[in-house]
């Protein structure tokens, strides 16, 4: 059976690529510290020696729109075009072509349906920065096949937070039941407190530092019970108008398992958001 060798959760700031590659006067003052943190974070994946990446993210109304919005969708294509024109224009993100792992995609889809998740699928999915940014930061070679899983965190009605956790638990079980010798890393990205287009967007840090601190503690300590007691669809409006992306972090807590303390935890306060990085090794930390 397949082995889950790493579970990784992070934010996916689309300006990282431009900030980290800028030089001279164009290089922002926080770029060196940010790059240093990312390099340490990247090593947590490299050490796990994965063969396949299961990537959890959320389409930013690029391909999924109000005329057809699945709650949870599995990509099952042999290849994925990645990044969209506006992401190239606004963030400087490169065009990418990513390999798919069709066999694992099919296994997740079939076993997910059998487990009570009415998963949608797409054979023609194009990927946006919620998945490409973690690849750029964690595996810039983009040389490993992926299984993209998209969640709906934008278009109400949204699934309840507990459903994200349940899906994370199911993904872990399903991947480990895949009849393969391959090593799988499950990588998911979300947000802490986040405001887009609102009055708190461009503050010196995230719009709700108190929420961010609690959220990092929940994730780092695997405190699913504490998190589920406080986090509701209604409560997520308060830390910022785009904070529902935190439910993808909750999904990753489900993959890692209740009570699982993260092996790597780091954060960075940027000008309008707190970046956060977590890694779990289900079978113990690999040798450096």
N, C-alpha and C positions, 0 to 999 in steps of 0.2 A: 504494500500500500504506500501511497505518497506520504511524505513527511512534511509537516509545517515547521520550517526551520527558523522563521522569524515572523513576527507580527509587528508592523510598523504603522504609526499614526503621526501625521504632521499637518501643519497648515500648508497652503499652496500659493504663496504670494507671487503673482505674475510678474512683478518687477525684479525678482531675484536675478534672472538671466541678464537683464540689461545692467543692473547695478554691479553684478560681479564681473562683467566683461568690460565695463567702462574704464577709461584711463584718463590721466591728467585731471584737468578741471572738471571733466564730466563725471568723475568718480565720486559718488556721494560719501560723506564722512563715515557712515556706518557700514560701508561695503566690506572693509577688511574684517571687522568683527563678525559680520554675518557670514562671510565666506569661511572663516575659521570654524564657526559652529557647524556649518553645512558639511565641511570636510570630515569632521569628527562624526557627525550623524551618518554620512555616507559609509564610513567604515563599518558601522553596525550592520549594514546590509552585506557589504563585501565579505565580512567575516563569516556570514551564514552560508555562503556559497550556493545561492539559489539557482535552480534551473528554469523556474517559471515564476512570473509575478501575477498574482490576482490583485487587480487595482480597483479600489472602490472610490468613486467620486460622484460629482453631480454636474450634469450639463447645465451651462449658464444660458439657457434659452438659445443655444446655437442650433441644435438639431431637434430638440424636443420642445414643443410649443403647446399653447392652450388648446389646439385642435386635437391633440393626441398626447396626453401626458401620463406615461406609466409611472407607478409608484416605485417599482424596482425592475430594472432591465439588465439582462445579461447580453453582452456582445458575443457573437459566435462566428466571426469572420476569419478568413485566413490572414488578412492584412488590414491595417487600419491607417487611413490618412489622418493626420493629426495637425491640430491648430487651425484657426480660422483667420480670415483676412483681418478682422478687427484686432485680433490678438497679435498678429504680426505688426500692425500699424501702431497700436497703443503701447504694447509691451516689448516689442522687438523679438517676439518668440519665433523660432525657426520653424519652417515646415518639417514634418517628420513622417516617416513611414514605419509603423510598428508591426511586428509579427504577431499573429494570433496563435493561441493554443486551442484549436478547435475541439480536440478530444476532451480536455478539461472543461471547456465551455459547455459542451453537450452534457457532460456528467453533472455539472452544477445545475444546469437547467432541469434535467430529468429528476435528479434527486431532490432538488428544491421543490418542484411541483409535487412530488410524492410526500414531501414533508409538510405540505400545507401552505406553501408560498406560491401564489399565482404569479409567477415571474413572467414578464414580457421578455422578448428577445429581438435582436436585430442582426441580420447578416450584412448590413450596409451601414454600420455605425461609424461616424467620424468623431474623433476624440478631441476634447478641448483641454484647457490648461489645468483643470482639476486633476487630470491624470498625467499630462505631459510635464507639468512643473515638478511633481515628485520624481518622475523619471529623470529629468534634467538634474535635479539635486542629488538623487540617490544612485542613479545608474546612467550617467551621461552618455555612455557608449550606446545605450538603447539597443542592446544586442540580445536581450532575453524576450521570449514570447510572453504575451500577456493575455489575461482574461479580464476585460473591463466590466465592471458592475456599476450601473448608475442608479442613484437614489433621487427621489423627489424631495428637495428641501426648499423649493421656491414657490410652487403653485398649489395653494390650498384647494381642496382639503388634503392635508398631509397625513401620513401615517403617524401613529402615536410614538413617542420616544421608546416605549418598551418594545415596539415592533422592530425598531432598528436593532436593539440589543438582541432580540430573538433571532433576527436574520444573521447577525454576527455569529451567534452560537451555532446556527445551522451551517454557515459557511465553513466554520472550523471542522465540524463533524463531516460534512460532505467532502471537503478536500482530503481529509485523512482517510476517507473510504474509497478514494479514487484508486483503482487497481493499476498503479504505476510505481516505478522505483524513483521517480523524480522528486527533487527537493523544491518545495513551494514556499515563497514568501507572500504573505497577505499584507498589502499596503493600502491604507485608507487615508483620505484627507478631508478635513473639515475646517471649522472656524472656532475660535473662542468668541468673545464679544466682537461684534462687527456692525458698523453702520455704513450704508451705501446711499449716498445722495441726501443724507439727513444732516441735521445741524451738528452732530457729534463726529462726523466722518474724519475731519482733519485735525484732531487734537494731538497732543504730544504723545499719546499712548492709545490703547484701545478704549472704546467708549465706556467700559465698565470694568476697571481694574479689580474691583472686589469680586465680581463674578469670575474674572480670569483666574484669580488666585485660587478660588474654590474649585474651579474646573480642573486646573492643573493638579491639585491635590487628589481629586476624585480619580483622574486618569492614572496618575503615578502610583496610587495605592490600590487600584482596582476596586474602588469603592462604588460598585454598581448600586447597592441598596441606597446609600446616601444620595447618589446622583439621581436615581429614579424618584426618591422622595421629594426632591426639590424641583426637578426639571419637568415642565409640562409644556404643551404647545402654547398655552397662554403666557406662561412665565418667560419664555424665550423672547417675547417681544421687548421686555424691559431692558436687557443689556445692550440692545442695538437691533435695528430693523432687519439685519441679515444674520442674526445669531442662530437661526434654526439649522445652519450648517453644523452646529455643535452635535447634532444627532448623528452625523457620520463618525464623530469621535466616539459616541456611545456605541455605535455599531462595532467599532474596533475594540472597545472594551469587552464587548460580547465575544469577539474572536479570541481575545487574550484569555478570557475567563474571569469570573467573579473572584476577587481577592488576589488576582495576579499582580504583583508589584512590577513596575517597569524596570528593565535593566539599564535603560538609558533615558534620562530626562534632561531636557534643556529648553530654555526659553530666550526670547530676545524681544525687548520692547522697541517697536519701530514707531514711526510718526503717527500712525493711525490704527495700529493693530499689534497684538502680541503674537509673535511667532512661537510655535511650540512643537517639540520633537520628542517622540517616545518610541522605544523599541523593547519588545519582549522576546525572549528566547524560550519557547515552550519546553525544549529538551536540555536546557542549561546553556550558558554562554559558551560559544565555541572558542577555541584557542586563538589568541591574537596572531 
